[in-house]
Amino acid sequence: MKIINQYSFVLMAGVIWLGLAAFLLRDGVRTTDILALAALAAGLSLAFWLLRPGPSTLDENEQVMERIGAGKPVLLEFQSNF
């Protein structure tokens, strides 16, 4: 398993969240610290939901070639789970 893969965001978000929790809670638990950690967790969850890879909207090879030939920039992402 490579270190950088599709789960890297989840791992880094967890490390960041735990690091901030250790920093904020070193002097005891306060309401503002809990709210900050909850806001960070919500923000990281939203970022993951918005940035997660999904299935292609193009079904056929011809549709892909039409998009490429239309003169507009096209982002192609190749991914393998192996």
N, C-alpha and C positions, 0 to 999 in steps of 0.2 A: 504494500500500500504506500503510495507516495504521500508526502507530507502536505503538498498543496493539491487539493482536489475539490470536488463540489461541496465538501463538508467543511472547508477551511473557514468560511464565514461563521458557521455555527461554533466552531472551536474558538476562534478569535473573539467572538462576542462573549462567550462564556468566560474566557480569561480576563477580558476587559471588565466585565461585570463583577467577577470575583475580586479583582484588584481594587476596583472602586469601592466595593463593599468592605473590604479589609481596611481601606484608607478612611472611609467615612465612619465606620463603627469602632475605630480604635479607642475612642474616648467614651464609648457608651452609645446606647440606642436613643436617637431623637426622632421625632416625627418628621422633621425636614429631611433627615438622612433616608428614612424609609420611603418618603415621597420621591426623592431623587433617584433612588434605586429602582423604584417602580416605573418612573418616567423613562429611565434608561432601558429597562427591560421592554417596555412598550415600544420605544423607538427602534430598538434592535429587531424586535419581532416584526414591526411594520416594514423595516428595511429588507429583512429577509423575504417577507411575503411579496414585496414589490419587485425584488431583484432575482427571484428564483427562476431557474430555467424552466421552460415549458415546451410543449409540443409545437411543431411548426404549423403555421396557418396555411402553408402551401403543400398541396397534396401530390402534385405531379411535377415531373422534371421540366415539362414545358412551361409551367407557371414560373418556375425559378428562372429559366432562361429568359422569359419575357420581362421579368423584373430587372434582370441584369442588363438586358438590351435596351431598357427604357431610358438610359442616360442618367438615372438617379443613383446615388450611392446605395450600396447594398451591403449589409453586414452578414457574413456567413459564419456560423459557429459549428465546428465539428466537435462532437463529444462521444466518448466511449466510456462505458462503465467497467471496462476490463483493464 
